[in-house]
C-alpha cells in the first residue's frame, strides 16, 4: 500500500529529495505522493521531520 502525506507536512522537501522513484511532488499546501508511482519503500517516512508520512 502506498504512503500518504498528512496535513502535518511542513513543506521542507526532505521526502521528495529522498524518494528513489520521484513519486513525491510539491502541492499548494503540502507535498503529495503519487500512488501509481510509489513503490512503498518507506524512505520518505524515515526522513520526514514532522512525522507526516504513513501508510495509507
C-alpha positions in Angstrom: 0.0 0.0 0.0 1.5 3.4 -0.9 2.4 6.0 1.7 0.4 9.2 2.1 1.3 12.7 3.5 -0.9 14.2 6.1 -1.7 17.8 6.9 1.2 17.9 9.3 3.5 18.3 6.3 5.8 21.3 6.9 6.8 21.6 3.2 10.5 21.0 3.9 11.1 18.8 0.8 13.1 16.1 2.7 10.8 13.4 1.4 10.9 14.4 -2.2 14.7 14.6 -2.2 15.0 11.0 -0.9 12.3 9.3 -3.0 14.1 6.8 -5.3 11.3 6.8 -7.8 10.4 10.5 -7.7 6.8 9.8 -6.6 6.6 12.9 -4.4 5.8 16.4 -5.8 5.1 19.7 -4.2 1.5 20.7 -3.9 0.0 24.1 -2.9 -0.1 23.4 0.9 1.8 20.1 1.3 3.8 17.5 -0.6 1.9 14.7 -2.3 2.7 11.1 -3.2 1.6 9.7 -6.5 0.2 6.2 -5.5 0.7 5.0 -9.1 4.5 5.6 -8.8 5.1 4.9 -5.1 7.0 1.6 -4.5 6.2 1.6 -0.8 9.8 1.6 0.3 9.3 3.8 3.3 12.3 6.0 2.7 10.1 9.2 2.7 8.6 8.3 6.1 12.0 7.7 7.7 13.3 11.2 6.7 10.2 13.3 7.5 11.0 15.5 10.5 7.3 16.2 11.1 6.2 12.5 11.1 3.6 13.4 8.4 4.0 10.3 6.3 2.3 7.0 6.9 1.0 4.0 5.0 -2.5 4.6 3.5 
